[in-house]
Amino acid sequence: MGNSVKKGKVVFADQNKVKSLHLYKAAVGDQCVKMPENRPFNVNEKDLSEQGRKKEKTQVIIQIQEYISSSDVVIFTKTTCENCSKVKSLLDELDVPYLAVEIDKTDPGLILEEELYEYTMETALPNIFVKEKLIGGYDEVIQLSKDGLFQKLLEDKEDKAKEDQYDFDLIVIGGGSGGLAASKEAAKYDKKVLVLDYVTPSPLGTKWGLGGTCVNVGCIPKKLMHQAALLRQALKDSHKYGWQIEDNVQHNWEIMTKSIQNHIHSLNWNYRLSLIENNAEYENGFGEFVEAHKIKSTNSKGRVKYYTAKTFLIATGERPRYLGIPGDKEYCITSDDLFSLPYCPGKTLVVGASYVALECAGFLAGLGLDVTVMVRSILLRGFDQEMANKIGEHMEDHGVKFIKENVPTKIEQIEAGTPGRLKVTSQSADGTKIVEEYNTVLLAIGRDACTRKIGLDIPGVKINEKTGKIPVNDEEQTTVPYIYAIGDVLENKLELTPVAIQAGRLLAQRLYGSSTVKCDYVNVPTTVFTPLEYGACGLSEENAIAKYGEDNIEVYHSFFWPLEWTVPERDSNKCYAKVICHITDNERVVGFHVLSPNAGEITQGFAVAIKCGLTKEQLDYTIGIHPVCAEIFTTLTATKRSGEDVVQGGC
């Protein structure tokens, strides 16, 4: 940003360098170069709305905090201030490195000066901070220097834990959805909260800002690219609805990714603002335990700080797994890289059968790319297998190729480029080898918990040595009483963003409020955003049989054909619905599954009913909305046991 600190020298950023970009870099964790569009500060505008003014004030506060934390000694000064010049000369003589922020050389200088006054309550410049502590102005520095105490301030280790108190009530390690939810909730109870969030770049160098996997490289960009693919299908359907659109309509990958990344950067910014507004502190630092109740934070420039807290929350999430074969980290991408990839991936091999693999393969194929999925065993392990197989069949019908019971053994680069060309050697269980060329190889074979490098062994937190997952009790408490964990790092818990958010909020309410409510991990709805979306809540058919016995469950099911698809005459009776009922419990619905457009919207509503103990009789007496896909659940009569035909003939 043009700011640097040199021993004994003053360096300040000029007006062209210290602008809102500096501020935005602070907001997104100093990790995103591309920032959302924002009009420059202009203090002469008379029509600033109250909301806009408040936003600008908040932005400047962030800017001030960023300056203060950027160097051990920071001076807010003006080039025309005599006392300021004297202080800088004194520090030069003492050979003390410092950062001078020349307010009259920055934009917006006037607002910055106003907010600095409110921040420090000092009426005159300079304002001097040492190790982020305000020591005063000209008189204070001169007196400290005379007493020989100024340099002693620099020698003191203020980051040592105080014997009788902690720096924070709660330190959250991880700035994803769960960690942010917990931190903001805790701050509402007037607790002092620090969020540490640092994104280790992927092997290809991809990194991102505050918000975690979901916002940056998960749910949000995934759903938006899924929407891009659906629009291509809508263009095809539109011909039968009378729209005269050219058949050779082309998709521009760069425009799509730029638009999506701009939206993500705005979310990064909003999360940063939200922490400020909720009085929770944030630092773009990698957190790791160094002793009980004490943590070390290391930023991207290697600067280290130490903090203590009464309570800690681990919310570090997971990162994609690699194959461990020649060429995987050098030439393959993962979902960490895909959503900001600056070029169209071209002919793509997706390795894996997880929901991430099928979702990515689905929208890439939907955008018109040549896509192959290489599967080692079954699709969507852990999900209802009947539904998983129907998803695979639908994807194959729409051009996605599958190579089954194969795994890659070597990735070689034939030609560099954007994209280049890669040679993939794979092998089946019987030893048969396949060699094929692709432009891009996307690995989606699973994810590993980010728990092994944060020093959990030092306070004594036990993890599953094989998976890295953290066992917790029903209150998300680890084996160390003052350390909790939420989200994807938990052992035997659902890896879903809304689950982490709910768990984080409820945990903070139990810790600092009077609540006793615990997170309910049962009957959590979810959706897989494959081309034909899959919504589910409750047990799979396999798990229902295992839990209650095949004789004690009844499966009601039906194919159906969305009305919107009948005019373009596509995918007749490819949508499918089933509910799994526990016969001896008044046919209570214990499993809900649907393959349909907008499956998530359908499943969310039924999830509430399932939480309330929905029975098949209640479904039967519910009047459906006609004509919509969800209506099918009010008219299910055929059971698997009966063997009746479940193909729908019309309305």
Secondary structure as GFF3:
##gff-version 3
##sequence-region A 1 651
A	DSSP	alpha_helix	20	27	.	.	.	ID=ss1
A	DSSP	alpha_helix	50	69	.	.	.	ID=ss2
A	DSSP	beta_strand	73	77	.	.	.	ID=ss3
A	DSSP	alpha_helix	82	94	.	.	.	ID=ss4
A	DSSP	beta_strand	99	102	.	.	.	ID=ss5
A	DSSP	three_ten_helix	103	105	.	.	.	ID=ss6
A	DSSP	alpha_helix	109	120	.	.	.	ID=ss7
A	DSSP	beta_strand	127	130	.	.	.	ID=ss8
A	DSSP	beta_strand	133	136	.	.	.	ID=ss9
A	DSSP	alpha_helix	138	146	.	.	.	ID=ss10
A	DSSP	alpha_helix	150	155	.	.	.	ID=ss11
A	DSSP	beta_strand	168	173	.	.	.	ID=ss12
A	DSSP	alpha_helix	177	187	.	.	.	ID=ss13
A	DSSP	beta_strand	193	196	.	.	.	ID=ss14
A	DSSP	alpha_helix	212	217	.	.	.	ID=ss15
A	DSSP	alpha_helix	219	238	.	.	.	ID=ss16
A	DSSP	three_ten_helix	239	241	.	.	.	ID=ss17
A	DSSP	alpha_helix	253	277	.	.	.	ID=ss18
A	DSSP	beta_strand	280	283	.	.	.	ID=ss19
A	DSSP	beta_strand	286	291	.	.	.	ID=ss20
A	DSSP	beta_strand	294	298	.	.	.	ID=ss21
A	DSSP	beta_strand	304	314	.	.	.	ID=ss22
A	DSSP	beta_strand	318	320	.	.	.	ID=ss23
A	DSSP	alpha_helix	328	331	.	.	.	ID=ss24
A	DSSP	beta_strand	333	334	.	.	.	ID=ss25
A	DSSP	alpha_helix	335	338	.	.	.	ID=ss26
A	DSSP	beta_strand	348	351	.	.	.	ID=ss27
A	DSSP	alpha_helix	355	366	.	.	.	ID=ss28
A	DSSP	beta_strand	371	375	.	.	.	ID=ss29
A	DSSP	alpha_helix	385	397	.	.	.	ID=ss30
A	DSSP	beta_strand	401	404	.	.	.	ID=ss31
A	DSSP	beta_strand	406	415	.	.	.	ID=ss32
A	DSSP	beta_strand	421	428	.	.	.	ID=ss33
A	DSSP	beta_strand	433	438	.	.	.	ID=ss34
A	DSSP	beta_strand	440	443	.	.	.	ID=ss35
A	DSSP	beta_strand	447	449	.	.	.	ID=ss36
A	DSSP	beta_strand	483	485	.	.	.	ID=ss37
A	DSSP	three_ten_helix	487	489	.	.	.	ID=ss38
A	DSSP	alpha_helix	497	512	.	.	.	ID=ss39
A	DSSP	beta_strand	526	528	.	.	.	ID=ss40
A	DSSP	beta_strand	534	538	.	.	.	ID=ss41
A	DSSP	alpha_helix	541	548	.	.	.	ID=ss42
A	DSSP	three_ten_helix	550	552	.	.	.	ID=ss43
A	DSSP	beta_strand	553	560	.	.	.	ID=ss44
A	DSSP	alpha_helix	563	566	.	.	.	ID=ss45
A	DSSP	beta_strand	575	582	.	.	.	ID=ss46
A	DSSP	three_ten_helix	583	585	.	.	.	ID=ss47
A	DSSP	beta_strand	588	595	.	.	.	ID=ss48
A	DSSP	alpha_helix	599	611	.	.	.	ID=ss49
A	DSSP	alpha_helix	616	620	.	.	.	ID=ss50
A	DSSP	three_ten_helix	629	634	.	.	.	ID=ss51
###
